[in-house]
Amino acid sequence: MAKPITYAYLETTNYCNLDCSFCNRTDVIGPLKHMSLENWGKLLDGIKHHPIKEAKLMGMGEPFLHPQFDEVCRMFKETFPDCKVVVATNCQYDITAGKRLRKIFENALQYIDMLYFSIDGYEDNYERDRAPAKWSKLIKFLDNTRELDRQGCDIVVNYVINAYNVDDIIKIDELRVNYDLGVLRLNIAQIWDESSSIKDNVATSGYTKHQLDYLKENWGGKIMGKSKWDYKDCFWVNNAIYTTVEGNVKMCCMNTGAEPFGNLFINSIDEIRQMTDYQNVKRGCNTNNPTSHCKNCSYKELTPILEYVGV
């Protein structure tokens, strides 16, 4: 018997205003679109019988580019009132440019429990990795949002570490304090080449030993992840769901380029989870014998790095 879904990663738009160096978005998305509220309602109806405890309302796009994102958040929270709602934003839009955008942002906050401000690198490094982002635009966003009523929403600084921005972490931590933002959440950048074989030493990461030692000594306790991890430990195959703006169901947010198992606008989530391909992937992970779908997992790629830095 399938375990209930307790974690959901739900994409409602694949529009994005950036082309980040560490994102595989352009390789995996279909036609640009926002999910209609009608389809969003259908999707929620199809999963509402599951006890979802945490949901990330984001995917391969910037969530706040959806013209009705406040309604997206409201509908979800009304369907799952006890669920923790998490959203990430790239902070590269001007909420003072028009009353409607500010209203959408403010309205959405009352339904969001945790909002990630994605800030990776300082000044030039930030602009390089998040092109065509501008540092000045980020600062303006932080200035404007500091004045808003956060309505109980926790703001978290989400930082993706790569070999070029390691030394900038301390500067962003200072920025976080200056703007009275929440905790600093550090992530090691993933290698998105899903055709590559898994490598077992930290030298393949692009980091120098000096950088890894610095991370271990200064930031190990803030880096997200689990180093003692194997396929049998993957919660996605048993308790989670990832859906795209088209309603396609994929196994996880790590393997977004894979073929979908089904579509929630055609089949129920319970039907999709019982399909042969889905069951084969699930069985492979649970027995530590992954199918081709998962054997080049980008998270598995991180485990030697996470172990080195003491996660």
Secondary structure, DSSP 8 states (H G I E B T S, - for coil): ------EEEE--B---S---TT--HHHH--S--B--HHHHHHHHHHHTTS---EEE--SSS-GGGSTTHHHHHHHHHHHSTTSEEEEEE---S-TTS-HHHHHHHHHHHTT-SEEEEE--SSTHHHHHHTTT--HHHHHHHHHHHHTS--TT-EEEEEEEE-TTTGGGHHHHHHHHHHTT---EEEEE-----TTS----SGGGGS--HHHHHHHHHHTGGGB-S-SS--GGG-SHHHHEEEE-TT-EEES-SS-TTS--SEETTTS-HHHHHTSHHHHHHHHHHHTT---TTTTT-HHHHHHHHHHHTT-
